[in-house]
Amino acid sequence: MKHIGKYVSYLILAINLLFIALLWLSAYSPHITPDVHPIESCLGLTFPIFILVNSCFLFFWLIVKYKFAILPLVGFLFCYPQIRTYMPINFQSDSIPPKSIKLLSYNVMGFNGLRLEEGENKILNYLKDSEADIICLQEYNATTDRSLLTQRMIDRALKEYKYKNILNVGEKSSSNKIACYSKYPILSSRVLHYESSYNGSVNYEIKIDQDTVTLINNHLESNKLTKEDKVIYEEMIKSPEADKVKNGLRQLIKKLAEASAIRAPQARAIEEEINSSQHKYVIVCGDFNDTPISYVHRIIARNLNDAFTESGRGFGVSYNQNKFFFRIDNILLSKNLKAYNCTVDRSIKESDHYPIWCYISKE
């Protein structure tokens, strides 16, 4: 305080309090119902920004007046669960229980347009070498055109998986599919009933040893951002001019809010499916198209554990295009299951998503 004026100090303090309030507002925005308040529900997207700003205030007060560092610390304390959900810090386990299963969820983006390079598809090779016991895929597709990836090629590569299920989702889609390849018997499958033109969810009953597990594979409503929208976003990041940011944000928030309002009832339908499951073990995975700090994630994970929060580390960014650095792919488990080494695998970049996988065992 000796080196800055008294009034300037109080002004900075007031600004810090404002950003703490904004941090809390973004942290608890998942309690805002998107189909009632769509724009306000998108505040969770700003959560990492306010984490960064308040971290800067923390370092500032530690240098200038360490006693005031208590303010951002208190701010972080009151949203610690959200911070841990967004960017957990866990150590990788070397002792995976012997009867664990490995589950992999991956939005394959139509196997990157079904393209072949020297007769092979990199995404398919990744799946073949993954050593997963159950593979859940979104935006699944195949063709009969032999110059591209065919269903026969997929089945040949994944021949270790004796059981498969491929279903169309979306009321207006004939090409958007959700698929499950499993080394364990798939006893039943059905598409969940909720409103969506091109997206959907599938509920499977899978027999694993003596237990039947409910597995719900999801591809929730997309944000429908066009290439032009993504270009606008990238230009805002590269050159944040006032008019450009103002106009760009208005356009992006409108689309994000509309999609968020559509996902809200979808999330409630999935929660109802979870709660009505007749089996004690439940796994929910897939592309939620929403961040960990969102209404969708809160509702679906209300009675489940997030595998990445429990056993992953870092931000776990799973969408890898256009500088949208968010984790929107998830694996959620009933509380009688335990996750190990949940990983967003950045080793393959053929889709606009990274795959997410973890080992799962009974508690």
Residue pairs with C-beta under 8 A, 6 or more apart in sequence:
1 9
1 64
1 65
3 64
4 12
4 64
9 65
12 60
13 68
13 71
16 54
16 57
16 61
16 68
16 71
16 72
17 71
19 50
19 53
19 54
19 57
20 54
20 71
20 72
20 74
20 75
22 46
22 50
23 47
23 50
23 51
23 53
23 54
23 75
23 79
24 75
24 78
24 79
25 43
26 43
26 44
26 45
26 46
26 47
26 50
26 293
27 44
27 47
27 78
27 79
27 82
27 293
28 79
28 82
29 40
29 41
29 42
29 43
29 44
29 47
29 293
29 294
29 295
30 41
30 44
30 293
30 294
30 295
30 297
30 298
31 295
31 298
32 40
32 41
32 43
32 295
33 41
33 264
33 295
34 41
34 42
34 257
34 260
34 261
34 263
34 264
34 295
35 261
35 262
35 264
35 265
38 257
38 258
38 260
38 261
39 253
39 257
41 257
41 260
41 261
41 264
41 294
41 295
42 253
42 256
42 257
42 260
44 291
44 293
44 294
44 295
45 256
45 291
45 293
45 326
47 82
47 86
47 291
47 293
48 86
48 315
51 76
51 83
51 86
54 72
54 75
54 76
55 72
57 71
57 72
58 69
58 72
58 73
61 67
61 68
61 69
61 71
61 72
62 69
76 83
82 293
84 309
85 292
85 293
85 297
85 306
85 309
86 291
86 292
86 293
86 315
86 327
87 314
87 315
87 316
88 308
88 309
88 310
88 312
88 313
88 314
89 313
89 314
90 310
90 311
90 312
90 313
91 313
92 313
92 341
93 311
93 340
93 341
96 340
96 341
96 359
96 361
97 340
97 359
97 361
99 209
99 361
99 362
100 340
100 359
100 360
100 361
101 133
101 134
101 184
101 208
101 359
101 360
101 361
102 130
102 131
102 132
102 133
102 134
102 357
102 358
102 359
102 360
103 132
103 133
103 134
103 135
103 136
103 283
103 285
103 331
103 357
103 358
103 360
104 127
104 130
104 132
104 134
104 135
104 136
104 355
104 356
104 357
105 135
105 136
105 137
105 138
105 217
105 285
105 286
105 287
105 329
105 330
105 331
105 355
105 356
105 357
106 123
106 127
106 135
106 136
106 137
106 138
106 329
106 351
106 353
106 355
106 356
107 137
107 138
107 139
107 219
107 286
107 287
107 329
107 351
107 352
107 353
108 123
108 137
108 138
108 139
108 140
108 351
108 353
109 139
109 350
109 351
109 352
109 353
110 139
110 140
110 141
110 175
111 121
111 123
111 124
111 140
111 141
111 142
111 149
112 121
112 122
112 123
112 350
112 351
114 121
114 141
114 142
114 143
114 145
114 148
114 149
115 121
115 148
115 149
116 147
116 148
116 149
121 149
121 153
122 348
122 350
123 348
123 350
123 351
124 149
124 153
124 154
124 157
124 158
125 157
126 347
126 348
126 350
126 355
127 135
127 137
127 157
127 158
127 181
128 157
128 158
130 355
130 357
132 357
133 182
133 183
133 184
134 180
134 181
134 182
134 183
134 184
134 206
134 215
135 158
135 161
135 179
135 180
135 181
135 182
136 178
136 179
136 180
136 215
136 217
136 285
136 286
137 178
137 179
137 180
137 181
137 217
138 178
138 217
138 218
138 219
138 286
138 287
139 176
139 177
139 219
139 287
139 351
140 166
140 177
140 178
140 179
141 175
141 176
141 177
142 149
142 150
142 151
142 154
143 149
143 150
143 151
144 150
144 151
155 164
158 164
158 181
160 183
161 181
161 182
161 183
162 182
162 183
162 185
163 181
163 182
163 183
163 184
163 185
163 186
164 179
164 180
164 181
164 182
164 186
165 179
165 180
165 186
165 189
165 202
165 204
166 177
166 178
166 179
167 177
167 178
167 179
167 189
167 191
167 202
168 174
168 176
168 177
168 191
169 176
169 177
169 178
169 191
169 196
169 198
169 199
169 200
169 201
169 202
169 219
170 176
170 196
170 197
170 198
170 199
170 200
171 195
171 196
171 197
172 197
172 198
173 197
173 198
176 198
176 199
176 200
176 219
178 200
178 201
178 202
178 217
178 218
178 219
178 286
180 186
180 189
180 202
180 204
180 215
180 217
182 206
184 206
184 207
184 208
185 206
185 207
186 204
186 205
186 206
187 204
187 205
187 206
187 207
187 212
188 204
188 205
189 202
189 203
189 204
189 205
190 202
190 203
191 200
191 201
191 202
191 203
192 200
192 201
192 202
192 203
192 216
192 269
192 270
192 273
193 269
194 200
194 201
194 265
194 266
194 269
195 262
195 265
195 266
196 221
196 262
196 266
198 222
199 219
199 220
199 221
199 222
199 266
199 289
200 218
200 219
201 216
201 217
201 218
201 219
201 220
201 266
201 269
201 270
201 273
201 286
202 216
202 217
203 214
203 215
203 216
203 273
204 214
204 215
204 216
204 217
205 212
205 213
205 214
205 215
205 279
206 212
206 213
206 215
207 213
208 281
211 279
211 280
211 281
212 279
212 281
213 279
213 281
213 282
213 283
214 274
214 277
214 278
214 279
214 281
214 282
214 283
215 282
215 283
215 284
215 285
216 270
216 273
216 274
216 282
216 283
216 284
216 285
216 286
217 285
217 286
218 270
218 284
218 285
218 286
218 287
218 288
219 286
219 287
219 289
220 263
220 266
220 267
220 286
220 287
220 288
220 289
220 290
220 296
221 259
221 262
221 263
221 266
221 289
222 259
222 289
223 255
223 256
223 259
223 289
224 255
224 258
224 259
225 233
225 252
225 255
229 251
229 252
229 255
230 321
230 322
230 324
232 248
232 251
232 252
233 248
233 252
233 322
233 323
233 324
234 322
234 323
235 244
235 248
236 244
236 245
236 248
236 249
237 323
259 289
260 290
260 294
260 295
260 296
263 288
263 289
263 290
263 295
263 296
264 295
264 296
264 299
266 296
267 295
267 296
267 299
267 300
268 299
270 284
270 299
270 300
271 299
271 300
271 302
274 282
274 284
274 300
274 303
274 304
275 303
280 334
280 336
281 334
281 336
281 337
281 362
282 304
282 333
282 334
283 331
283 332
283 333
283 334
283 337
283 360
284 300
284 301
284 304
284 330
284 331
284 332
284 333
285 329
285 330
285 331
285 332
285 356
286 329
286 330
287 328
287 329
287 353
288 294
288 296
288 297
288 300
288 328
288 329
288 330
289 296
289 328
290 296
290 297
290 328
291 297
291 326
291 327
291 328
292 306
292 309
292 327
292 330
297 306
297 330
300 332
301 330
301 332
303 334
303 335
304 332
304 333
304 334
304 335
305 332
305 333
305 334
305 335
305 337
305 339
306 330
306 331
306 332
307 330
307 331
307 332
307 333
307 339
307 342
307 358
307 360
308 316
308 327
308 330
308 331
308 339
308 342
308 344
308 356
308 358
310 338
310 339
310 342
311 339
311 340
311 341
311 342
311 358
312 341
312 342
312 343
312 344
312 358
315 325
315 327
316 327
316 342
316 344
316 356
317 325
317 326
317 327
317 344
317 354
318 326
318 327
318 328
318 329
318 344
318 353
318 354
318 356
319 325
319 326
319 327
319 328
319 329
319 352
319 353
319 354
320 346
320 349
320 352
320 353
320 354
321 352
327 344
328 353
329 344
329 353
329 354
329 355
329 356
330 356
331 339
331 342
331 356
331 357
331 358
333 339
333 360
335 363
336 362
336 363
337 360
337 361
337 362
337 363
338 360
338 361
338 362
338 363
339 358
339 359
339 360
340 358
340 359
340 360
340 361
341 358
341 359
342 356
342 357
342 358
343 356
343 357
343 358
344 354
344 355
344 356
345 354
345 355
345 356
345 357
346 354
348 354
348 355
